[in-house]
Each structure stands twice: as C-alpha cells, then as structure tokens.
Amino acid sequence: EYTARVGQGLTGALGNTALIDGHERIFSNVTPAVIGSIPAEGDIYVSPTPVISLTFNQPMDHQSVEENFALTALGDDQPIPGEFVWTEGPLAQPTGNGDSGGYYDYVYDEGSGPEAIGVETVTFIPDITLEFDTFYKFTLPKNTKGAIGQARTKNDFQGSFTVTPYPKIVDTYPADG
C-alpha cells in the first residue's frame, strides 16, 4: 500500500497560485494472480490426455509456479507429474463452432467477453493418461512468487474438471429385437 501526498501551499508553474489544502491518496499495486484457466472450473468431458493452462495478470516466477502447482485425483493427494510450457502472452479462450451448440460460448455480465486474457500463460501436460470418469483438481497456493519485485499471489487458486466417461452404447436404432 502506498500513500501519495501533495502538501498545502504548493505553487503553480507560473508562481501566482498556491494549493490551499493538501491532498492525500492511498493506493495499492495489483498483486499477481491466476485470472483464467482451461479447463475452466467444473468442466466435464475433458480428455484423459489434457493440456491444462493457467493465465496470469502479470509475469510470474516460473520456478515458483512449477514448484507450487499440483494436479491431483479425487481422494489422492499425490501430485501427478508432468511438463510445463510457458508462453509469453495471453490465453485464447475457446470458441464455439457450429457443432458445439454454444458449449464454449462463455457469457459475461458485460457481454461476450474478451477473445484472450492475461499476459503470461503456463501449460501443464501430465506425464500419464488420466483415468476415465474421474474428478481432478489443480491448485496453485497463495504466496506463489511473481516475477516483479517481491510480489506474491494473495489467494489460493483451484480448478476442477471431470475426465470423460468410458465410451458406452446408450441407445440403438432399431431397438433390440
């Protein structure tokens, strides 16, 4: 938190006016934070070989993110190993196509939302194929370091998704018999 002050009596550039009262303003810098992910919170039918992306509002300390990020299965606290890939730039949000029926047409209070968000993105690719029809969560705890100064994330970030179920026949035409 910072305080900016302009004292009483400060004179103008021409020297013929002076500030009658002092002025004070208190402000804070924006701290690093995850501002979006793919998969998004609660997504279903995610591939068993997913690519998990987190995008940040400012550059991050890559080592800190990689040491603190965890992907785990429901009921198992053991993090799943994987590879990290960093991209300088925003995360493009998924868009719907004619066949998706609007599945990825995210809607915000302000309208359709931006096409891309963030300034830096990390992608995590698990080393293993995830289990079908299983709930997973990914976390990045508070105090993860940013790349600028001593800035750290203020809040935990958590997302979750469910891997698509095993393929199965749900109906036939013509019906049996």
C-alpha positions in Angstrom: 0.0 0.0 0.0 1.3 3.4 -0.9 0.4 7.0 0.1 0.9 9.9 -2.2 0.8 13.4 -0.7 0.8 16.9 -2.2 1.4 19.5 0.6 -0.6 22.7 1.3 1.0 25.8 -0.3 2.4 24.1 -3.4 2.6 26.8 -6.1 1.6 26.5 -9.7 4.0 26.6 -12.6 3.6 30.3 -13.1 4.0 31.0 -9.4 0.9 33.1 -9.0 -1.4 30.4 -7.3 -0.9 28.1 -4.4 -2.7 25.0 -3.2 -5.0 25.9 -0.3 -5.3 22.4 1.2 -3.0 19.4 1.0 -4.2 16.3 -0.8 -3.6 12.6 0.1 -4.3 9.5 -1.9 -3.8 5.9 -0.8 -3.4 3.1 -3.4 -2.2 -0.5 -3.8 -0.5 -2.2 -6.7 -2.1 -5.2 -8.3 -0.7 -8.4 -7.0 0.0 -11.4 -9.2 -3.0 -13.8 -9.7 -4.4 -16.5 -12.0 -7.2 -14.9 -14.0 -8.3 -17.8 -16.1 -7.8 -21.5 -16.8 -8.6 -24.1 -19.4 -10.2 -26.4 -18.4 -12.5 -24.0 -16.6 -13.8 -24.7 -13.1 -16.2 -27.6 -13.3 -15.7 -28.6 -16.9 -16.8 -32.1 -17.8 -15.9 -34.4 -20.7 -12.2 -33.4 -20.5 -9.8 -35.6 -22.5 -7.8 -38.2 -20.5 -4.7 -36.5 -22.1 -5.5 -32.9 -21.2 -3.5 -29.8 -21.6 -4.1 -27.6 -18.5 -3.5 -23.8 -19.0 -3.3 -21.1 -16.4 -3.0 -17.5 -17.4 -1.8 -14.7 -15.1 -2.4 -11.0 -14.8 1.4 -10.3 -14.8 4.7 -12.2 -15.4 5.4 -14.9 -12.8 8.5 -16.6 -11.3 8.4 -19.7 -13.4 10.3 -21.9 -10.8 7.8 -20.8 -8.1 4.8 -21.7 -10.2 6.2 -25.1 -11.2 7.2 -26.0 -7.6 3.7 -25.0 -6.3 1.3 -26.2 -9.0 -0.4 -29.5 -8.3 -2.8 -31.7 -10.3 -4.4 -34.5 -8.2 -7.2 -37.0 -8.5 -10.1 -37.1 -6.1 -9.1 -38.9 -2.9 -5.4 -38.9 -3.8 -3.1 -36.1 -2.5 -0.1 -37.3 -4.6 0.5 -34.7 -7.4 0.6 -36.1 -10.9 4.0 -35.4 -12.6 4.1 -33.5 -15.9 5.8 -31.0 -18.1 5.4 -27.2 -18.0 5.5 -25.0 -21.1 5.5 -21.2 -20.8 4.0 -18.7 -23.3 4.6 -15.0 -23.2 1.2 -13.6 -24.0 -2.5 -14.1 -23.3 -4.6 -17.3 -23.2 -7.0 -17.5 -26.1 -10.4 -18.5 -24.8 -12.2 -21.4 -26.5 -14.8 -20.5 -29.0 -17.8 -22.5 -30.1 -18.2 -23.9 -33.6 -21.4 -24.8 -35.4 -21.4 -28.4 -33.9 -20.8 -27.4 -30.3 -24.2 -25.8 -29.7 -22.7 -23.0 -27.8 -20.8 -25.2 -25.3 -17.8 -22.8 -25.3 -19.8 -19.6 -25.7 -18.9 -18.0 -22.4 -21.2 -15.2 -21.4 -20.2 -12.4 -19.1 -22.4 -9.7 -17.4 -20.7 -7.2 -19.8 -21.3 -9.2 -22.9 -19.4 -11.9 -24.8 -16.1 -11.2 -23.1 -12.5 -10.9 -24.4 -11.1 -13.2 -27.0 -7.9 -13.5 -25.0 -6.9 -12.8 -21.3 -3.8 -12.5 -19.3 -0.2 -11.5 -20.0 1.6 -14.8 -19.4 0.4 -18.4 -19.6 1.7 -21.7 -18.3 0.6 -25.0 -19.8 0.9 -28.3 -17.8 0.9 -31.6 -19.7 0.6 -34.6 -17.4 3.1 -37.4 -17.9 0.3 -40.0 -17.6 -3.0 -40.7 -19.2 -5.7 -39.7 -16.7 -8.4 -42.1 -15.6 -11.7 -42.0 -17.4 -14.8 -40.7 -15.5 -12.6 -39.3 -12.7 -12.7 -36.0 -10.9 -9.4 -34.0 -10.8 -8.4 -30.7 -9.3 -5.5 -28.4 -10.0 -4.2 -25.9 -7.4 -1.8 -23.0 -7.1 -1.5 -21.8 -3.5 -1.2 -18.3 -2.3 2.3 -16.9 -1.8 3.4 -18.1 -5.3 6.0 -15.6 -6.5 5.5 -13.1 -9.2 8.4 -12.0 -11.5 8.4 -8.4 -10.4 9.9 -7.4 -7.0 8.7 -9.3 -4.0 5.1 -9.7 -5.2 3.2 -12.9 -4.4 -0.2 -14.2 -5.0 -2.7 -13.3 -2.3 -5.2 -16.1 -2.8 -5.2 -19.8 -3.5 -6.3 -20.8 -7.0 -8.2 -24.0 -7.6 -9.9 -25.5 -10.6 -11.5 -28.9 -11.2 -12.7 -31.0 -14.0 -14.0 -34.5 -14.8 -12.5 -36.7 -17.4 -14.9 -38.0 -20.0 -16.5 -41.4 -19.1 -15.6 -44.7 -20.8 -17.3 -45.0 -24.2 -20.6 -47.0 -24.0 -23.6 -47.6 -26.1 -26.5 -45.7 -24.8 -29.1 -46.4 -27.5 -29.6 -48.3 -30.7 -31.9 -47.9 -33.7 -33.7 -50.0 -34.5 -34.3 -51.1 -30.9 -33.2 -54.5 -29.7 -35.5 -57.2 -31.1 
